Amino acid sequence: NIFLSYLDNPKAEILTGVQERDAILGSSDSIVSSLPNINLGGKVLLAENSQDNNLLSFDTEPGISNRILSRNMSNVVFTVKVPEDGLYQPLLERYHLEDFVVSVNKSLELEIDGKPTEWGVSNLSDSYVRFTPIALSKGTHKIELKLENNNLLPDGNFERGVTFTRGDSARDGGVHTIESIGNEKFLSLTSSSKQNAVATWQVLPFDPMANYYIEVRYKQIYGSNARVSVSQTGNNVVNRSQLETMPNYPEWRVFSFFYTPTQVKSRMDVRLQAAAVNDPLGTKILYDDIKVQKVFLNRLLLVENSKQVWQAPEKIEFKKKSPVLYEGDVSGVKGPHFIIFAENYSPLWEITIYDKDGMELTGSYPHFTANLFANAWLLEDGPDEYRFKIYYKPQQLFWAGFIISSFVVIISFLVLIIYKIGSLLKNRKPFKK
């Protein structure tokens, strides 16, 4: 089957939504859009994940505006642009769904454009949960999924008192107290002029393959800025460390950021700090509601089946003659079909078709990109059996140039030899008896 992608910048993730022998073509490719009946091909749509977008944009946005806000990590909004009305099968990536308590045994409850709905499960695999097809109209749709994204520091509101470790180095000391105003409890860290005040939590469970969101409320009373750090260690080696310094602010303020671990076996620790300063009073910071949550990065694909099937030939065999030349045989052709060549696309790759007796067949074979990187040609007419040759044109020009250059060198060398012989004969003295 042939599927069309409608992304301005296609991503490799869409390839996972089709079968091994299927192909994905770019709908914006002018050559692809001119192919006959290509509008009857299927469609593969990759929805934008709101949490993934937040993570990707975090380091690219200037200033601290994306750090002084609170994000709702207990829901994810998928945004998808549907090119035309149709039935689309949703595919939700299955990786670690249970970490977010998303149950997909029989169905999945969610909202589409603000309206509650339920998707029935049609198939489960290690990679995806496939749901029964749903009707979607042309336009942009928002699909919202509720998550139970637990705080990995469940006592981060300090209602149970001290659940952290006080410092972890010789320079750490200071005063750690749990204070309260009314029914609200919070952590007070006060450093001295020589010792930091640090509260440390180990994140459990920790998955180095995941990404994390850290959020905390703080209030600076006096001294240096509030600080939060995240470190990843293993075998007495610091794999990755990240320090965030918060703006000076005398009222309660939210601060948040993302953390991407190094993918090695290790542990993760989060530290709230009141830094030592050259002042007898030191630094005093109030902290509350610290949370660490995983980022939900699972993909959502929507697939519309093809309305026309381009039958692949029964048998395709090829041999690599050189890095720039491939030859093959095709049999069992049942109509228009595609030849896909898994080398990085270049318009300089060319294909020549021969009949089974080796006679070249003239024809026009549109050349375009398939599966985001490969070369593809459409063969509309042709015999049931044929041979083909795929070659890189610059290499042929190179060999032609090499042969011509060699011929010129040889001719020049022969001319030089003839000239030398002629000169010797001309200047030879007559023989005297």
Contacts in CASP RR format, 6 or more apart in sequence:
PFRMAT RR
TARGET T0000
AUTHOR 0000-0000-0000
METHOD contacts of the structure
MODEL  1
NIFLSYLDNPKAEILTGVQERDAILGSSDSIVSSLPNINLGGKVLLAENS
QDNNLLSFDTEPGISNRILSRNMSNVVFTVKVPEDGLYQPLLERYHLEDF
VVSVNKSLELEIDGKPTEWGVSNLSDSYVRFTPIALSKGTHKIELKLENN
NLLPDGNFERGVTFTRGDSARDGGVHTIESIGNEKFLSLTSSSKQNAVAT
WQVLPFDPMANYYIEVRYKQIYGSNARVSVSQTGNNVVNRSQLETMPNYP
EWRVFSFFYTPTQVKSRMDVRLQAAAVNDPLGTKILYDDIKVQKVFLNRL
LLVENSKQVWQAPEKIEFKKKSPVLYEGDVSGVKGPHFIIFAENYSPLWE
ITIYDKDGMELTGSYPHFTANLFANAWLLEDGPDEYRFKIYYKPQQLFWA
GFIISSFVVIISFLVLIIYKIGSLLKNRKPFKK
1 18 0 8 1.000
1 19 0 8 1.000
1 22 0 8 1.000
1 23 0 8 1.000
1 41 0 8 1.000
1 42 0 8 1.000
1 305 0 8 1.000
1 306 0 8 1.000
1 309 0 8 1.000
1 310 0 8 1.000
2 22 0 8 1.000
2 23 0 8 1.000
2 25 0 8 1.000
2 38 0 8 1.000
2 41 0 8 1.000
2 42 0 8 1.000
2 306 0 8 1.000
2 308 0 8 1.000
2 310 0 8 1.000
2 338 0 8 1.000
3 18 0 8 1.000
3 22 0 8 1.000
3 23 0 8 1.000
3 24 0 8 1.000
3 25 0 8 1.000
3 41 0 8 1.000
3 42 0 8 1.000
3 43 0 8 1.000
3 44 0 8 1.000
3 303 0 8 1.000
3 306 0 8 1.000
4 24 0 8 1.000
4 25 0 8 1.000
4 26 0 8 1.000
4 27 0 8 1.000
4 32 0 8 1.000
4 38 0 8 1.000
4 41 0 8 1.000
4 42 0 8 1.000
4 43 0 8 1.000
4 44 0 8 1.000
5 14 0 8 1.000
5 24 0 8 1.000
5 25 0 8 1.000
5 26 0 8 1.000
5 27 0 8 1.000
5 43 0 8 1.000
5 44 0 8 1.000
5 46 0 8 1.000
5 372 0 8 1.000
6 26 0 8 1.000
6 27 0 8 1.000
6 28 0 8 1.000
6 43 0 8 1.000
6 45 0 8 1.000
6 81 0 8 1.000
6 83 0 8 1.000
7 14 0 8 1.000
7 46 0 8 1.000
8 28 0 8 1.000
10 24 0 8 1.000
10 26 0 8 1.000
10 372 0 8 1.000
11 46 0 8 1.000
12 372 0 8 1.000
13 46 0 8 1.000
13 299 0 8 1.000
13 301 0 8 1.000
14 24 0 8 1.000
14 44 0 8 1.000
14 46 0 8 1.000
14 301 0 8 1.000
14 372 0 8 1.000
15 24 0 8 1.000
15 371 0 8 1.000
15 372 0 8 1.000
16 127 0 8 1.000
16 128 0 8 1.000
16 299 0 8 1.000
16 301 0 8 1.000
17 44 0 8 1.000
17 91 0 8 1.000
17 128 0 8 1.000
17 301 0 8 1.000
17 303 0 8 1.000
18 24 0 8 1.000
18 44 0 8 1.000
18 303 0 8 1.000
21 312 0 8 1.000
23 338 0 8 1.000
23 340 0 8 1.000
23 370 0 8 1.000
23 371 0 8 1.000
23 376 0 8 1.000
24 44 0 8 1.000
24 370 0 8 1.000
24 371 0 8 1.000
24 372 0 8 1.000
25 32 0 8 1.000
25 38 0 8 1.000
25 368 0 8 1.000
25 369 0 8 1.000
25 370 0 8 1.000
25 376 0 8 1.000
26 32 0 8 1.000
26 369 0 8 1.000
27 33 0 8 1.000
27 83 0 8 1.000
29 368 0 8 1.000
29 369 0 8 1.000
31 366 0 8 1.000
31 367 0 8 1.000
31 368 0 8 1.000
32 38 0 8 1.000
32 368 0 8 1.000
32 369 0 8 1.000
34 366 0 8 1.000
35 366 0 8 1.000
35 368 0 8 1.000
35 378 0 8 1.000
36 336 0 8 1.000
36 380 0 8 1.000
37 308 0 8 1.000
40 306 0 8 1.000
40 307 0 8 1.000
40 308 0 8 1.000
41 306 0 8 1.000
41 307 0 8 1.000
41 308 0 8 1.000
42 303 0 8 1.000
42 304 0 8 1.000
42 305 0 8 1.000
42 306 0 8 1.000
42 307 0 8 1.000
43 83 0 8 1.000
43 88 0 8 1.000
43 302 0 8 1.000
43 303 0 8 1.000
43 304 0 8 1.000
44 301 0 8 1.000
44 302 0 8 1.000
44 303 0 8 1.000
45 80 0 8 1.000
45 81 0 8 1.000
45 82 0 8 1.000
45 83 0 8 1.000
45 88 0 8 1.000
45 301 0 8 1.000
45 302 0 8 1.000
45 303 0 8 1.000
45 304 0 8 1.000
46 80 0 8 1.000
46 299 0 8 1.000
46 300 0 8 1.000
46 301 0 8 1.000
47 78 0 8 1.000
47 79 0 8 1.000
47 80 0 8 1.000
47 143 0 8 1.000
47 299 0 8 1.000
47 300 0 8 1.000
47 301 0 8 1.000
47 302 0 8 1.000
48 78 0 8 1.000
48 79 0 8 1.000
48 80 0 8 1.000
49 76 0 8 1.000
49 78 0 8 1.000
49 296 0 8 1.000
49 297 0 8 1.000
49 298 0 8 1.000
49 299 0 8 1.000
49 300 0 8 1.000
50 76 0 8 1.000
50 77 0 8 1.000
50 78 0 8 1.000
50 79 0 8 1.000
51 73 0 8 1.000
51 76 0 8 1.000
51 295 0 8 1.000
51 296 0 8 1.000
51 297 0 8 1.000
52 295 0 8 1.000
52 297 0 8 1.000
54 71 0 8 1.000
54 258 0 8 1.000
54 295 0 8 1.000
55 211 0 8 1.000
55 258 0 8 1.000
55 260 0 8 1.000
55 295 0 8 1.000
55 297 0 8 1.000
57 66 0 8 1.000
58 66 0 8 1.000
58 257 0 8 1.000
58 258 0 8 1.000
64 247 0 8 1.000
67 244 0 8 1.000
67 255 0 8 1.000
67 256 0 8 1.000
67 257 0 8 1.000
68 247 0 8 1.000
68 253 0 8 1.000
68 254 0 8 1.000
68 255 0 8 1.000
68 256 0 8 1.000
69 254 0 8 1.000
69 256 0 8 1.000
70 215 0 8 1.000
70 254 0 8 1.000
70 256 0 8 1.000
71 213 0 8 1.000
71 215 0 8 1.000
71 256 0 8 1.000
73 147 0 8 1.000
73 149 0 8 1.000
73 213 0 8 1.000
73 293 0 8 1.000
73 294 0 8 1.000
73 295 0 8 1.000
73 296 0 8 1.000
74 146 0 8 1.000
74 147 0 8 1.000
74 148 0 8 1.000
74 149 0 8 1.000
75 144 0 8 1.000
75 145 0 8 1.000
75 146 0 8 1.000
75 147 0 8 1.000
76 144 0 8 1.000
76 145 0 8 1.000
76 147 0 8 1.000
76 296 0 8 1.000
77 142 0 8 1.000
77 143 0 8 1.000
77 144 0 8 1.000
77 145 0 8 1.000
78 142 0 8 1.000
78 143 0 8 1.000
78 144 0 8 1.000
78 145 0 8 1.000
78 300 0 8 1.000
79 140 0 8 1.000
79 141 0 8 1.000
79 142 0 8 1.000
79 143 0 8 1.000
80 136 0 8 1.000
80 140 0 8 1.000
80 141 0 8 1.000
80 143 0 8 1.000
80 300 0 8 1.000
80 302 0 8 1.000
81 139 0 8 1.000
81 140 0 8 1.000
82 88 0 8 1.000
82 136 0 8 1.000
82 137 0 8 1.000
82 138 0 8 1.000
82 139 0 8 1.000
82 140 0 8 1.000
82 141 0 8 1.000
82 302 0 8 1.000
83 138 0 8 1.000
84 138 0 8 1.000
85 135 0 8 1.000
85 136 0 8 1.000
85 137 0 8 1.000
85 138 0 8 1.000
86 135 0 8 1.000
86 136 0 8 1.000
86 137 0 8 1.000
86 304 0 8 1.000
87 133 0 8 1.000
87 134 0 8 1.000
87 135 0 8 1.000
87 136 0 8 1.000
87 304 0 8 1.000
87 305 0 8 1.000
88 133 0 8 1.000
88 134 0 8 1.000
88 135 0 8 1.000
88 136 0 8 1.000
88 302 0 8 1.000
88 303 0 8 1.000
88 304 0 8 1.000
89 122 0 8 1.000
89 130 0 8 1.000
89 131 0 8 1.000
89 132 0 8 1.000
89 133 0 8 1.000
89 134 0 8 1.000
89 302 0 8 1.000
89 303 0 8 1.000
89 304 0 8 1.000
89 305 0 8 1.000
90 119 0 8 1.000
90 130 0 8 1.000
90 131 0 8 1.000
90 134 0 8 1.000
90 300 0 8 1.000
90 301 0 8 1.000
90 302 0 8 1.000
91 128 0 8 1.000
91 129 0 8 1.000
91 130 0 8 1.000
91 131 0 8 1.000
91 300 0 8 1.000
91 301 0 8 1.000
91 302 0 8 1.000
91 303 0 8 1.000
92 104 0 8 1.000
92 108 0 8 1.000
92 128 0 8 1.000
92 129 0 8 1.000
92 131 0 8 1.000
92 298 0 8 1.000
92 299 0 8 1.000
92 300 0 8 1.000
93 127 0 8 1.000
93 128 0 8 1.000
93 298 0 8 1.000
93 299 0 8 1.000
93 300 0 8 1.000
94 104 0 8 1.000
94 124 0 8 1.000
94 125 0 8 1.000
94 126 0 8 1.000
94 127 0 8 1.000
94 128 0 8 1.000
94 129 0 8 1.000
94 298 0 8 1.000
95 127 0 8 1.000
95 298 0 8 1.000
96 207 0 8 1.000
96 210 0 8 1.000
96 298 0 8 1.000
97 104 0 8 1.000
97 129 0 8 1.000
97 298 0 8 1.000
99 207 0 8 1.000
99 210 0 8 1.000
99 294 0 8 1.000
100 147 0 8 1.000
100 148 0 8 1.000
100 149 0 8 1.000
100 294 0 8 1.000
100 296 0 8 1.000
101 147 0 8 1.000
101 148 0 8 1.000
102 108 0 8 1.000
102 145 0 8 1.000
102 147 0 8 1.000
102 148 0 8 1.000
104 121 0 8 1.000
104 124 0 8 1.000
104 129 0 8 1.000
105 121 0 8 1.000
106 120 0 8 1.000
106 121 0 8 1.000
107 118 0 8 1.000
107 119 0 8 1.000
107 120 0 8 1.000
107 121 0 8 1.000
108 118 0 8 1.000
108 119 0 8 1.000
108 120 0 8 1.000
108 121 0 8 1.000
108 129 0 8 1.000
108 131 0 8 1.000
108 145 0 8 1.000
109 116 0 8 1.000
109 117 0 8 1.000
109 118 0 8 1.000
109 146 0 8 1.000
110 116 0 8 1.000
110 117 0 8 1.000
110 118 0 8 1.000
110 119 0 8 1.000
110 143 0 8 1.000
110 144 0 8 1.000
110 145 0 8 1.000
110 146 0 8 1.000
111 117 0 8 1.000
111 143 0 8 1.000
111 144 0 8 1.000
112 134 0 8 1.000
112 141 0 8 1.000
112 142 0 8 1.000
112 143 0 8 1.000
112 144 0 8 1.000
113 141 0 8 1.000
113 142 0 8 1.000
114 142 0 8 1.000
114 144 0 8 1.000
117 134 0 8 1.000
119 131 0 8 1.000
119 132 0 8 1.000
119 134 0 8 1.000
120 131 0 8 1.000
120 132 0 8 1.000
121 129 0 8 1.000
121 130 0 8 1.000
121 131 0 8 1.000
121 132 0 8 1.000
122 130 0 8 1.000
122 131 0 8 1.000
122 132 0 8 1.000
123 129 0 8 1.000
123 130 0 8 1.000
124 130 0 8 1.000
128 301 0 8 1.000
136 302 0 8 1.000
143 300 0 8 1.000
147 296 0 8 1.000
149 293 0 8 1.000
149 294 0 8 1.000
149 296 0 8 1.000
150 293 0 8 1.000
151 291 0 8 1.000
151 292 0 8 1.000
151 293 0 8 1.000
152 203 0 8 1.000
152 204 0 8 1.000
152 205 0 8 1.000
152 291 0 8 1.000
152 292 0 8 1.000
152 293 0 8 1.000
152 294 0 8 1.000
153 201 0 8 1.000
153 203 0 8 1.000
153 270 0 8 1.000
153 290 0 8 1.000
153 291 0 8 1.000
153 292 0 8 1.000
155 161 0 8 1.000
155 163 0 8 1.000
156 163 0 8 1.000
156 201 0 8 1.000
156 288 0 8 1.000
156 289 0 8 1.000
156 290 0 8 1.000
156 291 0 8 1.000
157 185 0 8 1.000
157 288 0 8 1.000
157 289 0 8 1.000
158 178 0 8 1.000
158 185 0 8 1.000
158 186 0 8 1.000
158 187 0 8 1.000
158 288 0 8 1.000
159 185 0 8 1.000
161 178 0 8 1.000
161 185 0 8 1.000
162 176 0 8 1.000
162 178 0 8 1.000
163 201 0 8 1.000
164 199 0 8 1.000
164 200 0 8 1.000
164 201 0 8 1.000
165 199 0 8 1.000
165 200 0 8 1.000
165 201 0 8 1.000
166 172 0 8 1.000
166 173 0 8 1.000
166 176 0 8 1.000
166 198 0 8 1.000
166 199 0 8 1.000
166 200 0 8 1.000
167 173 0 8 1.000
167 196 0 8 1.000
167 197 0 8 1.000
167 198 0 8 1.000
167 199 0 8 1.000
167 200 0 8 1.000
167 271 0 8 1.000
168 198 0 8 1.000
168 200 0 8 1.000
168 271 0 8 1.000
171 194 0 8 1.000
171 195 0 8 1.000
171 196 0 8 1.000
171 276 0 8 1.000
172 195 0 8 1.000
172 196 0 8 1.000
172 197 0 8 1.000
172 198 0 8 1.000
173 191 0 8 1.000
173 192 0 8 1.000
173 195 0 8 1.000
173 196 0 8 1.000
173 197 0 8 1.000
173 198 0 8 1.000
174 189 0 8 1.000
174 190 0 8 1.000
174 191 0 8 1.000
174 192 0 8 1.000
174 195 0 8 1.000
174 196 0 8 1.000
174 197 0 8 1.000
174 274 0 8 1.000
175 188 0 8 1.000
175 189 0 8 1.000
175 190 0 8 1.000
175 197 0 8 1.000
176 187 0 8 1.000
176 188 0 8 1.000
176 189 0 8 1.000
176 197 0 8 1.000
176 199 0 8 1.000
177 187 0 8 1.000
177 188 0 8 1.000
177 190 0 8 1.000
178 185 0 8 1.000
178 186 0 8 1.000
178 187 0 8 1.000
178 188 0 8 1.000
179 185 0 8 1.000
179 186 0 8 1.000
179 187 0 8 1.000
179 188 0 8 1.000
179 286 0 8 1.000
180 186 0 8 1.000
184 288 0 8 1.000
185 288 0 8 1.000
186 286 0 8 1.000
186 287 0 8 1.000
186 288 0 8 1.000
187 199 0 8 1.000
187 272 0 8 1.000
187 286 0 8 1.000
187 287 0 8 1.000
187 288 0 8 1.000
188 284 0 8 1.000
188 285 0 8 1.000
188 286 0 8 1.000
188 287 0 8 1.000
189 197 0 8 1.000
189 198 0 8 1.000
189 199 0 8 1.000
189 272 0 8 1.000
189 273 0 8 1.000
189 274 0 8 1.000
189 283 0 8 1.000
189 284 0 8 1.000
189 285 0 8 1.000
189 286 0 8 1.000
189 287 0 8 1.000
190 197 0 8 1.000
190 274 0 8 1.000
190 282 0 8 1.000
190 283 0 8 1.000
190 284 0 8 1.000
191 197 0 8 1.000
191 224 0 8 1.000
191 274 0 8 1.000
191 275 0 8 1.000
191 276 0 8 1.000
191 277 0 8 1.000
191 282 0 8 1.000
191 283 0 8 1.000
191 284 0 8 1.000
192 276 0 8 1.000
192 282 0 8 1.000
193 276 0 8 1.000
193 277 0 8 1.000
193 278 0 8 1.000
193 279 0 8 1.000
193 280 0 8 1.000
193 282 0 8 1.000
194 276 0 8 1.000
195 276 0 8 1.000
196 273 0 8 1.000
196 274 0 8 1.000
196 275 0 8 1.000
196 276 0 8 1.000
197 273 0 8 1.000
197 274 0 8 1.000
197 283 0 8 1.000
198 271 0 8 1.000
198 272 0 8 1.000
198 273 0 8 1.000
198 274 0 8 1.000
199 271 0 8 1.000
199 272 0 8 1.000
199 273 0 8 1.000
199 287 0 8 1.000
200 269 0 8 1.000
200 270 0 8 1.000
200 271 0 8 1.000
201 269 0 8 1.000
201 270 0 8 1.000
201 271 0 8 1.000
201 290 0 8 1.000
201 292 0 8 1.000
202 267 0 8 1.000
202 268 0 8 1.000
202 269 0 8 1.000
203 212 0 8 1.000
203 267 0 8 1.000
203 268 0 8 1.000
203 269 0 8 1.000
203 270 0 8 1.000
203 292 0 8 1.000
206 261 0 8 1.000
206 266 0 8 1.000
206 267 0 8 1.000
206 268 0 8 1.000
207 294 0 8 1.000
208 232 0 8 1.000
208 261 0 8 1.000
208 262 0 8 1.000
208 263 0 8 1.000
208 264 0 8 1.000
208 265 0 8 1.000
208 266 0 8 1.000
208 268 0 8 1.000
209 263 0 8 1.000
210 261 0 8 1.000
210 294 0 8 1.000
210 295 0 8 1.000
211 258 0 8 1.000
211 259 0 8 1.000
211 260 0 8 1.000
211 261 0 8 1.000
211 294 0 8 1.000
211 295 0 8 1.000
211 297 0 8 1.000
212 230 0 8 1.000
212 258 0 8 1.000
212 259 0 8 1.000
212 260 0 8 1.000
212 261 0 8 1.000
212 268 0 8 1.000
212 292 0 8 1.000
212 293 0 8 1.000
212 294 0 8 1.000
212 295 0 8 1.000
213 256 0 8 1.000
213 257 0 8 1.000
213 258 0 8 1.000
213 259 0 8 1.000
213 291 0 8 1.000
213 292 0 8 1.000
213 293 0 8 1.000
213 294 0 8 1.000
213 295 0 8 1.000
214 228 0 8 1.000
214 230 0 8 1.000
214 256 0 8 1.000
214 257 0 8 1.000
214 258 0 8 1.000
214 259 0 8 1.000
214 270 0 8 1.000
214 290 0 8 1.000
214 291 0 8 1.000
214 292 0 8 1.000
215 254 0 8 1.000
215 255 0 8 1.000
215 256 0 8 1.000
215 289 0 8 1.000
215 290 0 8 1.000
215 291 0 8 1.000
215 293 0 8 1.000
216 228 0 8 1.000
216 254 0 8 1.000
216 255 0 8 1.000
216 256 0 8 1.000
216 272 0 8 1.000
216 287 0 8 1.000
216 288 0 8 1.000
216 289 0 8 1.000
216 290 0 8 1.000
216 291 0 8 1.000
217 252 0 8 1.000
217 253 0 8 1.000
217 254 0 8 1.000
217 255 0 8 1.000
217 287 0 8 1.000
217 288 0 8 1.000
217 289 0 8 1.000
218 226 0 8 1.000
218 246 0 8 1.000
218 249 0 8 1.000
218 252 0 8 1.000
218 253 0 8 1.000
218 255 0 8 1.000
218 285 0 8 1.000
218 286 0 8 1.000
218 287 0 8 1.000
218 288 0 8 1.000
219 249 0 8 1.000
219 250 0 8 1.000
219 251 0 8 1.000
219 252 0 8 1.000
219 253 0 8 1.000
219 285 0 8 1.000
219 286 0 8 1.000
220 226 0 8 1.000
220 246 0 8 1.000
220 248 0 8 1.000
220 249 0 8 1.000
220 250 0 8 1.000
220 284 0 8 1.000
220 285 0 8 1.000
221 250 0 8 1.000
221 284 0 8 1.000
221 285 0 8 1.000
221 286 0 8 1.000
222 281 0 8 1.000
222 282 0 8 1.000
222 283 0 8 1.000
222 284 0 8 1.000
223 277 0 8 1.000
223 279 0 8 1.000
223 281 0 8 1.000
223 282 0 8 1.000
223 283 0 8 1.000
223 284 0 8 1.000
224 274 0 8 1.000
224 275 0 8 1.000
224 277 0 8 1.000
224 282 0 8 1.000
224 283 0 8 1.000
225 245 0 8 1.000
225 246 0 8 1.000
225 247 0 8 1.000
225 248 0 8 1.000
225 275 0 8 1.000
226 245 0 8 1.000
226 246 0 8 1.000
226 255 0 8 1.000
226 272 0 8 1.000
226 273 0 8 1.000
226 274 0 8 1.000
226 285 0 8 1.000
226 287 0 8 1.000
227 243 0 8 1.000
227 244 0 8 1.000
227 245 0 8 1.000
227 246 0 8 1.000
227 272 0 8 1.000
227 273 0 8 1.000
227 275 0 8 1.000
228 243 0 8 1.000
228 244 0 8 1.000
228 246 0 8 1.000
228 255 0 8 1.000
228 270 0 8 1.000
228 271 0 8 1.000
228 272 0 8 1.000
228 273 0 8 1.000
229 241 0 8 1.000
229 242 0 8 1.000
229 243 0 8 1.000
229 244 0 8 1.000
229 270 0 8 1.000
229 271 0 8 1.000
229 273 0 8 1.000
230 241 0 8 1.000
230 242 0 8 1.000
230 259 0 8 1.000
230 268 0 8 1.000
230 269 0 8 1.000
230 270 0 8 1.000
230 271 0 8 1.000
231 238 0 8 1.000
231 240 0 8 1.000
231 241 0 8 1.000
231 242 0 8 1.000
231 268 0 8 1.000
231 269 0 8 1.000
231 271 0 8 1.000
232 238 0 8 1.000
232 239 0 8 1.000
232 240 0 8 1.000
232 241 0 8 1.000
232 261 0 8 1.000
232 262 0 8 1.000
232 266 0 8 1.000
232 267 0 8 1.000
232 268 0 8 1.000
233 239 0 8 1.000
233 266 0 8 1.000
233 267 0 8 1.000
233 269 0 8 1.000
234 264 0 8 1.000
234 265 0 8 1.000
234 266 0 8 1.000
234 267 0 8 1.000
239 261 0 8 1.000
239 262 0 8 1.000
239 264 0 8 1.000
239 266 0 8 1.000
240 261 0 8 1.000
240 262 0 8 1.000
242 257 0 8 1.000
242 259 0 8 1.000
244 255 0 8 1.000
244 257 0 8 1.000
246 253 0 8 1.000
246 255 0 8 1.000
247 253 0 8 1.000
252 286 0 8 1.000
252 288 0 8 1.000
258 295 0 8 1.000
261 268 0 8 1.000
270 290 0 8 1.000
270 292 0 8 1.000
272 285 0 8 1.000
272 287 0 8 1.000
272 290 0 8 1.000
273 285 0 8 1.000
274 282 0 8 1.000
274 283 0 8 1.000
274 284 0 8 1.000
274 285 0 8 1.000
275 283 0 8 1.000
276 282 0 8 1.000
276 283 0 8 1.000
277 283 0 8 1.000
310 336 0 8 1.000
310 337 0 8 1.000
310 338 0 8 1.000
311 334 0 8 1.000
311 335 0 8 1.000
311 337 0 8 1.000
312 337 0 8 1.000
312 338 0 8 1.000
313 330 0 8 1.000
313 331 0 8 1.000
313 332 0 8 1.000
313 333 0 8 1.000
313 334 0 8 1.000
313 337 0 8 1.000
314 331 0 8 1.000
314 332 0 8 1.000
314 334 0 8 1.000
315 329 0 8 1.000
315 330 0 8 1.000
315 331 0 8 1.000
315 332 0 8 1.000
316 328 0 8 1.000
316 329 0 8 1.000
316 330 0 8 1.000
316 339 0 8 1.000
317 328 0 8 1.000
317 329 0 8 1.000
318 326 0 8 1.000
318 327 0 8 1.000
318 328 0 8 1.000
318 329 0 8 1.000
318 388 0 8 1.000
319 326 0 8 1.000
319 327 0 8 1.000
319 328 0 8 1.000
320 326 0 8 1.000
321 327 0 8 1.000
324 391 0 8 1.000
324 392 0 8 1.000
324 395 0 8 1.000
325 389 0 8 1.000
325 390 0 8 1.000
325 391 0 8 1.000
325 392 0 8 1.000
325 395 0 8 1.000
326 341 0 8 1.000
326 389 0 8 1.000
326 390 0 8 1.000
326 391 0 8 1.000
327 387 0 8 1.000
327 388 0 8 1.000
327 389 0 8 1.000
327 390 0 8 1.000
328 387 0 8 1.000
328 388 0 8 1.000
328 389 0 8 1.000
329 385 0 8 1.000
329 386 0 8 1.000
329 387 0 8 1.000
329 388 0 8 1.000
330 339 0 8 1.000
330 385 0 8 1.000
330 386 0 8 1.000
330 387 0 8 1.000
330 388 0 8 1.000
331 384 0 8 1.000
331 385 0 8 1.000
332 384 0 8 1.000
332 385 0 8 1.000
333 382 0 8 1.000
333 383 0 8 1.000
333 384 0 8 1.000
333 385 0 8 1.000
333 386 0 8 1.000
335 380 0 8 1.000
336 378 0 8 1.000
336 379 0 8 1.000
336 380 0 8 1.000
336 381 0 8 1.000
337 378 0 8 1.000
337 379 0 8 1.000
338 370 0 8 1.000
338 376 0 8 1.000
338 377 0 8 1.000
338 378 0 8 1.000
338 379 0 8 1.000
339 351 0 8 1.000
339 376 0 8 1.000
339 377 0 8 1.000
339 379 0 8 1.000
339 388 0 8 1.000
340 370 0 8 1.000
340 371 0 8 1.000
340 374 0 8 1.000
340 375 0 8 1.000
340 376 0 8 1.000
341 349 0 8 1.000
341 351 0 8 1.000
341 374 0 8 1.000
341 375 0 8 1.000
341 376 0 8 1.000
341 377 0 8 1.000
341 390 0 8 1.000
342 371 0 8 1.000
342 374 0 8 1.000
343 349 0 8 1.000
343 374 0 8 1.000
343 375 0 8 1.000
344 373 0 8 1.000
344 374 0 8 1.000
345 369 0 8 1.000
345 373 0 8 1.000
345 374 0 8 1.000
345 375 0 8 1.000
346 375 0 8 1.000
346 392 0 8 1.000
347 367 0 8 1.000
348 392 0 8 1.000
348 393 0 8 1.000
348 394 0 8 1.000
349 367 0 8 1.000
349 375 0 8 1.000
349 390 0 8 1.000
349 391 0 8 1.000
349 392 0 8 1.000
349 393 0 8 1.000
350 367 0 8 1.000
350 390 0 8 1.000
350 391 0 8 1.000
350 392 0 8 1.000
350 393 0 8 1.000
351 365 0 8 1.000
351 367 0 8 1.000
351 377 0 8 1.000
351 388 0 8 1.000
351 389 0 8 1.000
351 390 0 8 1.000
352 360 0 8 1.000
352 388 0 8 1.000
352 389 0 8 1.000
352 391 0 8 1.000
353 360 0 8 1.000
353 361 0 8 1.000
353 363 0 8 1.000
353 365 0 8 1.000
353 379 0 8 1.000
353 382 0 8 1.000
353 386 0 8 1.000
353 387 0 8 1.000
353 388 0 8 1.000
354 360 0 8 1.000
354 361 0 8 1.000
354 386 0 8 1.000
354 387 0 8 1.000
354 388 0 8 1.000
354 389 0 8 1.000
355 361 0 8 1.000
355 383 0 8 1.000
355 385 0 8 1.000
355 386 0 8 1.000
355 387 0 8 1.000
356 383 0 8 1.000
356 385 0 8 1.000
356 386 0 8 1.000
356 387 0 8 1.000
358 387 0 8 1.000
361 382 0 8 1.000
361 383 0 8 1.000
361 386 0 8 1.000
363 381 0 8 1.000
365 377 0 8 1.000
365 378 0 8 1.000
365 379 0 8 1.000
366 377 0 8 1.000
366 378 0 8 1.000
367 375 0 8 1.000
367 376 0 8 1.000
367 377 0 8 1.000
368 376 0 8 1.000
368 377 0 8 1.000
368 378 0 8 1.000
369 375 0 8 1.000
369 376 0 8 1.000
370 376 0 8 1.000
375 390 0 8 1.000
END
